[in-house]
Amino acid sequence: MTMNCLRYSLAGWGTNEQLIIDILAHRNAAQRNSIRKVYGEAYGEDLLKCLEKELTSDFERAVLLFTLDPAERDAHLANEATKKFTSSNWILMEIACSRSSHELLNVKKAYHARYKKSLEEDVAHHTTGEYRKLLVPLVSAFRYEGEEVNMTLAKSEAKILHDKISDKHYTDEEVIRIVSTRSKAQLNATLNHYNTSFGNAINKDLKADPSDEFLKLLRAVIKCFTTPEQYFEKVLRQAINKLGSDEWALTRVVTTRAEVDMVRIKEAYQRRNSIPLEQAIAKDTSGDYEKFLLALIGAGDA
């Protein structure tokens, strides 16, 4: 039934966008993969190519990104980021820091299969200087995902971080090593020690030069690891409040987080901005694109 509805919506007299929204926005990743597979077998066509032919603009991008398997989607976003004239370091950081170790490994496998190169290779090639020094270890990591923490280590590494940051040695290999290799639980313990031992949250000390772009990225790394909902709330706020809005950022966050932590992101957005995220998106977008994003945000509550 779903196959027939999708086929009708794509091959009838004019595309039925609402039907596409009703079907794809309310299916989880496994179901969407199954739909793509069965659609290809039934009609001899790739569903994504059919969608690409029939849809346009921001609505097309949102539907295509969401329909992709999460690992494929991240591989696509990472490849886009490395191809930009000045590579999008933030998107690469986001993928490296907000996915689990197994999710990041799957992204790297998908990247390798699709582009016949490694993600690490492309990140190293398309970044330079201090950005390369930080981003290559981040995308190369396979972190321990458990809750076990070494408190002695946390205390000693908090001191290392404080000493290096006090001396403004932000790109020191010890800073990079700690941030790029420790488990999220271990890193949280270290940052808690940093706060209690030295009287400041680490991100406050990393604001010594607010205009320094590398420091902004380093602060975002830490936020992505420790409070991802606050990181993504900020990306959404900046995307929506920007003059003309940043639809690519808006689409990226909604499609990648709808099935992960959208409930927490919405709560963070409401707390920070005093209006619901749904209201902000509805005010900033229109048409099928708006309907699809709002459906995805609703789907995140399920």
Buried (B, 14 or more C-beta within 10 A) or exposed (E): EBBEBBBEBBEEEEBBBEBBBBBBBEBEBEEBBEBBEBBBEEBEBEBBEBBBEBBEEBBBBBBBBBBBBBBBBBBBBBBBBBEEEEBBBBBBBBBBBBBEBEBBBBBBBBBBEEBEEBBBBBBBEBBEEBBBBBBBBBBBBEBEEEEEBBEEBBBEBBBBBBBBBEEEEBBBEEBBEBBBBBBBBBBBBBBBBBBEEBEBBBBEBBEEEEEBEBBBBBBBBBBBBBBBBBBBBBBBBEBBEEEEBBBBBBBBBBBBBBBBBBBBBBBBBBEEBEEBBBEBBBEBBEEBBBBBBBBBBBBBEE
